[in-house]
C-alpha cells in the first residue's frame, strides 16, 4: 500500500503556547506542520525551527506526525530533555488523542495489541508484522457516532510511528483524511482527523504532576 505524495504547504501564524517555565515549553502544534525538519530545503520549515526563533535553547522531547495536531512538549534545558526522554521511554507519560474514524464502531471500548514495523518498500508507512514487529498497544473508547463516522478517544500505551493510524485501519475504521492508511471516501476530508488532546506526566525537574490539555479543533 502506498500513500499519495502530498505537497508541503505548512500553515502560517503564531504557535499557541500552553505552558512555559524555566525547563519546559508546551505548545499546540497545528496540523500540516512538521515537528522537525525533513530531508531537503523545502522541508526545513518545522515546529522546532519556529520555536527556536524565540527560544534558541529549545530541545526536542518527542514528535507528532505532520498531519496530527495537538499538544507537544519541548525542553529548555538538557536536564529536562534527558528526564523527559527517560519518562517517555519507561511509559510514564500518559497520552490521550481524539480521532474521527470511518464507519460506526460497534463496541464501546477495547484494546488493540498488534506489533508494528516499517514497511521498507513503502517507507515511511508501517504495517502489522507478528514475527518481527515491535510491541504496540492502544486502548480506545468510543465517544459518539457522527454521520456514519465515529469519534474515538485513543490512549496509546506505546509510542510507535503511525501506531494509532495503523491500529485504527486494522479495526476496519481508518482515521478520516489519513493520506496513507485511508482510501476512497474515508480520505476525502480537509485534514487528518487526529489530535493529541492531553498529556499527563511528572515535571522532569520539580516532580509536580502536570495535566495539560488542548481542545480538539474538529
C-alpha angles and dihedrals in degrees: 000000000000128000123221120263105247121197116247108245105154121197121257129219136077123317110239112238113217099180137357133179136147092289109026140048116191119187143173107247114212118228114258095037122108116235092219133009119288126214112293135027092273088066096047095102107090143140098267092048091053092048091049090065089071099022109034090178094060115137131194120248102169141338143241123206115260094252096044118092130202149062122004131175122218127181125229095194134043090238092056092046092050094048094044090050090054092050092051089048095053092041098247092135110087113210131193126188134186118218138173112215136190117267132007113297108220102201123069097223143350149147129257114208107180124141116234135205135171115273095231096197091051104034132204087031119101129208141187113271118172094190103047106009123116118246110272124179130180128181115204141187128195111235103179146328112249120188096317093325133088132231109219138191110216125196112184116203091192130038108225121157111272089356098146092042095052094041092053091047089050089057090055090250108100119191111266114256094013105153093203110034104028125070140188116359091354089066096048099094131112093245142001106277098227123114131176098226107173144014127191120189144132114267105259094230109023098033092227113150108249123202110182126175138182118197116244111255096210 
